[in-house]
Amino acid sequence: MAAPGSQYSYRPGGGGIRRFGTGEKIKPESIWNMLRRVFGHARVQWRLMIVAVCSVVAVSLLEFLIPQLTRYTIDVIIPGDYYNRLLPLGAGILGAALLLGVLNFLSTSTTASLGQRIIYDLRNDLYRHINRLDLGFFDRNRTGDLMSRVTSDVGALQQLISSTMIQMTTDLFTFTAITVYMLFLDWRLTLLLLLTFPLMILTTRLFSKRMRKSFRTVQDSVAEVSDHLQNTLSGIRLIKSFATESLESDRFAGRSKRNMEANIQVVKLRAVYEPIIDLLNYLGLAIVLVFGAWLTMHGSMSVGTVVAVIAYLRLLQNPIRRFSRIINTIQQAAAAYERIAEILNTKPEIVDADDSVLLPAVEGKIVFHDVGFHYAGSKQQVLSGFNLILAAGKTTALVGSSGSGKSTIAHLIARFYEPQEGEITIDDYRLSKVTLASLRDQLGIVSQDIILFNGTVRDNIGYGKQDATEEEIEAAARAANAHAFIESFPEGYDTQIGERGVKLSGGQKQRLSIARVILKNPQMIILDEATASLDTESEHLIQEALGQLLKGKTCLVIAHRLSTIKQADTIHVLERGRIVESGTHEELLGRRGRYSELYELQFPQTAMES
């Protein structure tokens, strides 16, 4: 099931995917929409398309020619005892077979290349689109589910594009050409034969709807398995610390069971569908044999023509027989595409306005003007009529109880979210009227939740400035008090730190994140609980590093640990989204208000002495 607050959820037995919290059924994307998007990507590779289409036409013509050689042999060569034509006939058939093999190779290889390029473009488009979506989208959706859509769902389209698409094109061209020829040959026999095809189409239509629903269940169950893996593998230390390996194994087994049951349902549908199609194919063969024999016995058709018609019947029925098998691929791809389209059709809520401008180099005065904000899906106001000034080049601290709105203020400055009321300005530039990139280029964030990528120390420090020199990276590390521990590693700055910096201590990770921001050198800095979980020694080192980072910068410090904000130029105390006290550390202690209460809770001995 989707996590609470997610935009979509799957409800077993509920008739598909419904928009979370509304019960509204999402209209499935049609196969035509899927093919339209695929061919939109394919148009770019028009040279490969031309080669593939020409190969398809040539293959169809050769398949049409070979039964004619059979008819000619039976009706002309054998009755006429034309021994001298047997060798050219054999050479012609072998030549046609050889050419057919070359053309099939050409069509298969070009189509595979075309398919891989389309998948490459589609996966990149999907990833780029996900990156453009705002944080609210990620609040509503599970990471494992998004991973599944970029990997397994796009992969489900790969087989359709790489092999099925060319086969369908070939079959359609061959089917049309042979049907026209057979109508010309004997319209009565052809019409009798074609009567079986509406039954095949109706059967396919009935089963395809059920198959798509079943495949959608398969894709959703794969996403649940992926999400469970992502959560448990990233939290493996927590699992082991609570000895809940058996619990998580049982949960994983439950999600895997749903995937197994969904796949079994698909197999059952195929097990019923394919024999029905085979039965209708044999019905067509019976019609050709009975009616064709009757026409031959009455002298209306030659034996060679009957044999050719049987060969053409195979060519007509092969597309239907193959379609009965590739319908699984098509429906699986359609189910996967529905999930991909849900992402591609989601529009980011926070975008550059049409009249947005680049934010020039700023001094960094940030002002909240009567700001009101609540999170999506919640009616509770986090901020209401909120006003705040962060003086340029000064350090402003926010303290208060959990849930008072401190981190929300930081998120609004970075435009991770938009306020529903009021306005935020930087040096009198309205945030809603400057480009996101130019705003965030001048903003650095150091948070308690440290994000480090699996790579080297150098890669992580230089992440915010890709063209940084070795000297610049080392200087940033020294300023962050990180150079000493980095040099203690056998590989120094080339040391692999593991996923999310798992090989580093909390203090080391925090100093790397500070070095990263020092290297970026932004004018505005947000410290969101940057030292909350550190020991005293690490905190001291990081405070020294922050002293280097904050010189002349506009800084917003969010902290529960009041020892980290004593030197702030201004401290604001927040409660329920409102400022209840403001002043310096000494001024607030002297007022004996809320700040003093918080300080006494953290430093009771110091408070008693004072």
Buried (B, 14 or more C-beta within 10 A) or exposed (E): EBBEBBBBBBEEEEEBBBEBEEEEEBEBBEBEBBBEBBEEBBEEBEEBBEBBBBBBBBBBBBBBEBBBBBBBBBBEBEEEEEEEBEEEBEEBBEEBEEEBEEBBEBBBBBBBBBBEBBBEBBBEBBBEBBEBBBBBBEBBBBBBBBBBBBEBBBBBBBBBBBBBBBBBBBBBBBBEBBBEBBBEBBEEBBEBBBEBBEBBEEBBEEBBEBBBBBBBBBBBBBBBBBBBBBBBEBEEEEBEEEEBEEEBEEBBEEBBEBBEEBBEBBEEBBEEBBEBBBEBBEBBBEBBBEBBEEBBEEEEBBBBBBBBBBBBBBBBBBBBBBBBEBBBBBBBBBBBBBBBBBBBEBEBEBEBEEEBEEBEEBEBBBBBBEBBBBBEEEEEBBBBBBEBBBBBBBBBBBBBBEBBBBBBBBBBBBBBBBBEBBBBBBBEBBBBBBBBEBBBBBBBBBBBEBEBEEBBBBBBBBBBBEEBEEEBBBBBBBBBBBBEBBEEBEEBBEBEBEEBBEBBEBBBBBBBBBBBBBBBBBBBBBBBBBBBBBEEEBBBBBBBBBEBBBEEBBBBBBBBBBBBBEBBEBBBBBBBBBBBBBBBBEEBBEEEBBBBEBBBEEBEEEBEEE
